[in-house]
Amino acid sequence: MLRKKLKNHNIILASGSPRRQTFFKELDLDFTIQVKEVKETYPSVLKHSKITDYLSQLKASVFVDLTEKDILITSDTIVWKDGKALGKPKDFEEAKDILQHLSGEMHEVITSVCFTSKDFQITVNDVTKVWFKILSEEEIDFYIKNYKPFDKAGSYGIQEWIGYIGIEKIEGCYFNVMGLPTRLVYKTLTEIANR
């Protein structure tokens, strides 16, 4: 449905994430993938969704040769807990520390998506609250050893084993926790198509 409305546009997904690529396929969108390296740092004064908004726009800033038909889509996800952003863990120990910090508590998962063309830039974000049960050390170690969540903000994937056994409830969009607020992406692309 949306594919037809967007037939005069080139959707470019600037993400190496297999999950985000799958979402775009399942949203029935025609798109190409282009990934450009960018150093993902942000000013320390930024908090909460301002961080992901900034980083998704930063990822778009390296694409300087967009054509009239292009719509570039960049995104960023963080886990937010106790006033701090938790990104991707560097190693086993950091992943373990993060999961112990999330154990038995509520945290927020924030994803921003930035839509950039030659004429406009629209940035949207979504926040989902996630509650973990108290995770045992054995459960945390098993998960990290078997699933190696080093490419995931907050050291976990909700769609993996730890999500099955550890998450008591969520408030908000499930797919946002996986890295893309699909409903918001669809809504924003529909608005762009109807311009």
N, C-alpha and C positions, 0 to 999 in steps of 0.2 A: 504494500500500500504506500508506505513512505518512499520506497525505492522509486516508484513512478513519479512522485512529486519532486524528487531530487535528481531526476534524470539529466538536468542541465548543470549539475554541480559535480565536481570531483571531490569525494570525501577522502581525506588523507588522515589515517590514524597514526599518530606519532607515538607508538608504544610497542615495546618488545614483549609485553606481557601476554602470554598465551591465553590467560583468562579474559583479558579485555578483547583480544582478537576474536575469541569464541563468542563473546557477547554481541559483537558487531555482526557476526555471521548470523546469529540467532535472532537478531533484530531485523533480519532480511535487508541488510544494507549492502550496496556495492561500495567497496572501499579498497584503497591501496595502503600499504604499510611503508612508512618512511621513518627511520629512527636516526636522530642526530644526537651526538653526545653533548651534554651540558652539565656543568658542575652544580650539583643540587645543594646550594647553600642559600640561606636567607637571613635577613637582618634579625638580630636577637630580640628586637622590640616586638616582633610579630607574635601573635598568639592565635591558637585555635584555627578557625577556618581561614584567617588571614594568611597563615603559612601555606596552606594548600592552594589558595587562590594565587598567591605570589609564585609558587613553584610551577603551577600549571601554565601561568603566563610566561615565566622564564623559559620553560621548555619550548614555547611557541616563538620566542624572540629570535631563535637561531635560524628560523625559516624566513629568509629575506626575499625569496624569489617566487612568491605565490602568484598564480595567474588569476584572472577575473573569475574563473569558474571554481577555484579551489576553496574548500572549507577544511581547514586544519583542525584536528581535535587532539588536544593534549590533556593529560590529567595527572593528579598526584593524590596519594592516600597516606594519611598518618593515623596513628593511634594516639589519643589524647587522654592522659591520666594525671591527676594531681598537678594540673597546671603545666605539664610538660608534654612535648611531642616525643613519641617513641617511634623511631624509624625501623629500618631493617637491621637485624643483628649482624655483627662482624664475624662472630664465631659461636661455638657451642656454649661457652660460659656466659656470653652476653645474652644469647637466646634464653638460657636457663634463668638468668636474673630477671629478664623481662617477664617471662611466664610466671615466675614466683610472685612478681609484683602485681600481675593481673589476677592471680589466683584468689578466689573468694570475694572478688570485688566487681564493681561496675566500671567500665571505661567507655569512651566514645571513639567511634571510627569516623573519620572525616575524609571525604573525597571531593575534590574540586575538579571540574571539567571546563576547559577553555576552548571556545569555538572562535577561530580566527580566519578572517578573509582579508582581501585587499581593502575592503570598505568598513569593516566593523570587527569588534572583539567583544564576545559575550562570555562571562565567567559565571558558572553556577556551582553551588556546593550542596552537599547533603550530609546530615549527621545521624548516625545510628548508635543507640546505646546498647551495650552488650554486657551481660552478667555471666561471669564464670563461677562454677562451683569451686570449692577448695580442691586444688589439684595436688595429688601426692607427688613426692619427688620421683618416685618410680614411673608415674604416668608422664611427667614432664620429660624425664630422660628417654623413655621409650619413644615418645613423639619426636623429639629432636633427632635421635639416632636414626629413626626410620623414615622421617619425612623431610628432614633438613630444610627447615623453613627460613633459610637465610636470604631469600628474595622477597620476604613478606614483612610489611610493616607490622610491628607488634609481635613478631616471631610466630605467627600462626595463620593458618588458613581455615576459615569457618567450615569450608566444604570438606575438610580432611578429618581424620580420626579424632583429633582433639576437639573439634566442633561437635562431633557425634556424642562424645562422652562427657564433655566439659561445660557446654554452654547451657545455662538454665533458662535464660530468656533473652529476647532481643526486643528493642522498641525502635521501629523504623524500618528502613529498606534492607532486606537480607543481602541483595546483590551489591549494595553499597559497601558492605563489609568485605565482599570478594574483590572490590576495587573499581566498581562502576555503578553509579546510580542509574540503572537502565531506563527507568521511567522518566527521569529528568532529561536524559540524553534524547530520548524519543520526543519528548515535549518540546525541547529547544530546537531540534532539527525540524519538527513540524512547523514551528513558528518561523524559522528561517525559510523553509520551503514556501510558506504562504505570504512572504513579503511582497 
